Amino acid sequence: MRHAILITTHDNVEISKNLLSLYDDKNIDFYFLIDKKAKSYNEEVLKDICKKSNVYFVPKINIYWGSFSQIQAEYILLENAVKKSYDYYHLISGCDIPLYTKNEFFDFFEQNKGKEFVEYSPKEIAEKNKVQDRVKYYYAFMESVREKSAIKRKPKTFLREFFLKLQKLLKIDRTKGKEFQYGSNWFDITDDFAKYVLKNKPWVIKHLRKHVVQMNYSYKHYFLILLFIQIIIIV
């Protein structure tokens, strides 16, 4: 089986170096999308570590926590990797390190060949984390949530919170009663499902990016939505 490990990162190049050295194999390739804002990230040090794996660097974009840009990053990685057709695609962050040996990794997916690994949180967890509120209201200036400059961040935070309170007062509900699925954005998926996700990119853009003001944590919802749609179609 051939595997593509897709990595979004903005720092911790030493962790990525360890990952490459531990999982270097002719049946594993690595795809990096480095946050465009990470000026100090030195990708050059990663290019000569692997002797068997291929290491690719896809076009950079600015990635903002909790925003649609994280979905864009995932699509860029998948679009590049699918061209070479792998059995599995694994999305991780640049902060992740393997807990299993390379052989244990291979054995697990060989034994579970054809299964999709996408986290789904039960309804009670979604309710506890107020997931419905994340898509129920419009969230302005999501790109500023982790802005380091307080001068830039605080005015936008004030406006976002004011706008949110106003929506609650006016009983705004952009979901119109629809229920959204929720889980982690990290995944291990087959080639078939990866192609399905790419095929439905126009639908994702239409429904999750049709407004300038974005929903909060949209990247944690779209994968589950697509998976549940596929399950319903199959059934």
Buried (B, 14 or more C-beta within 10 A) or exposed (E): EBBBBBBBBBBBBEBBEEBBEBBBBEBBBBBBBBBBEBEEBEBEEBEEBBEEBEBBBBEBBEBBBBBBBBBBBBBBBBBBBBEEEBBBBBBBEBEBEBEEEBEEBBEEBEEEEEEBBBEBBEEEEBEEBEBBBBBBBBBBBBBBBEBEEEEEBEEBBEEBEEBBEEBEEEEEBEEEEEEBBBBBBBBBBBBEBBBBBEEBBEEBBEBBBEEEEBBBBBBBBBBBBBBBBBEEEEE
